[in-house]
Amino acid sequence: MKQILHFIPVIVFAASVQAGDMGEELFSDNCIVCHGVTGQGDGPAARGLNTAPADLTGIAARRDGVWPMLEVMSIIDGYSRNTLSREDMPVFENFLDNEMVEFDTGNGVNVLVPEKLIEIVKYLEALQDPTPTRYVP
């Protein structure tokens, strides 16, 4: 009986951490190899790529403090591949095949988008240095 009581809090805690950190887990599983643990483009595979991985911590800084949610989403899901020279950046189809959630595109209209895509972009927003001062969807 004592052993069961010992494991119950661990299981509950692990489940709550996993649910709350989906974006971080997705980043760890899909992005660290090229973009590095901190997102600065210094992952172990970065040296072997034709195009250096972007420093993901400076997206807002490069846009005068604006966090461009839709732009980042479209880069990750592959829709804007023609806007940047990124031949080594994979399209993450696994981010698109999952639970759908509502997202306001900025015009007051909510659309359904993949939850994993929203979560990874929210995690990237949290990596911004400095923190974004303005937001666009």
N, C-alpha and C positions, 0 to 999 in steps of 0.2 A: 504494500500500500504506500509506503513512504516513497518508493521509487516512482510510482505513477504520479504522485503529487509533485515530485521534482521535475518531471518532464513536461507536464501540462503548461506551465508558464513559458518554457522554451518554445514549444510548438506555437502557442498563441503569439508570442513576440516575433518569431520568424515569419509567420504569415502576415502580420501587420507591417513589418519592415518591407517585405516583398511587395505588398500592395501599394505602399506609399512611395516606393522608390523604383517604379517601373521605368521611368526615363533614365535613371542612372544605370539600371541593369541593362537596358537596351544599348546605352552608350558603351558600357563595359563589354558587352557581347559583340558589338558590331563596329565600333569606332576607334577604340583604344589602340589597336594594332597599327593604325596609320596616324591618328591624331594625338596619341599619347594619353596618359592618365589625366593630365590637366587640360587637355584639349588644345594644346599649343602647336600641334603639328609635328611632334617629336617622337612618334611611336616607333617601335622597332622595325616596321616595314617601310617607313618613310624614305629611307635612303635608297631603296630599290625602285622607287616610282619615277615615272617620267615627269609628272607634275607634283611639286611639293604639296603636301596636305596643308590646307588652310589653318591658320590660327583661329580656332573657333571661339576663343575668349575675347576677341576684338571685333566681332561682327557689328555690334552697336557702335563702338568707338569709330569704326571706319565709315559709319553713316551719321556722324555728328550726334550720337547718343540715341538714335532711333532704333528700336528693336523691330525688324521687319518680319513678322511672324509668317505671313503667306510666302514670302520669298524664300525663307529658310525651309519651310515645308516643301516647296516645289523643288528645291535643290535636292533634298533628301529623297523625295519620291521619284525623282528623275524627270519631271516635266520641263525643267528649264536647262536641260543639258546643253542646249545650243547657246546659252548666254555666257558660259565660262569655258575656258580650256581645261577640261577635267576628265580626260580620257581614262584615268585610273580610278575615278570615283564610281563605285558600283551603285546600281539602283537597288534599293532595299524593298523588294516586293513583299517580304515578310511583314513589313510595317503596314502594308495596305490590306492584308487579309486577316481581319480580326474584328473585334467589337467596334461598332460605330457609335460616335457621340456627336452631340450638336456643337457647332462652332459658328460664331458670329463673324462673318466675313468683312464686317466693317460698315455695311450698309443697313444694318438692322435685320437682315435676313439670316436665319440660322440654316446651316446645311449640315448634313451628316458627313463626318470624316472619320478615318480610322483612329481609334483611341491611341494606339502605339505611336502613330505619327505625331499626335498632339503631345504625348508624354515626352518623347525624345526632344521635341522642339522646346518644351517648357524646361527641360533639364539644361539644354544649351543656353537658354535665357539666363538661368541661374549661374552659369559659368562666366557671364559677361563681366569684364573688368575694364573700365568702371561699369557700374550698374546702369542699364538704360534709363534715360531721362524722359523719353517719349516713346509712344507705341503706335504702330500701325498694324492692322491685322495682316 
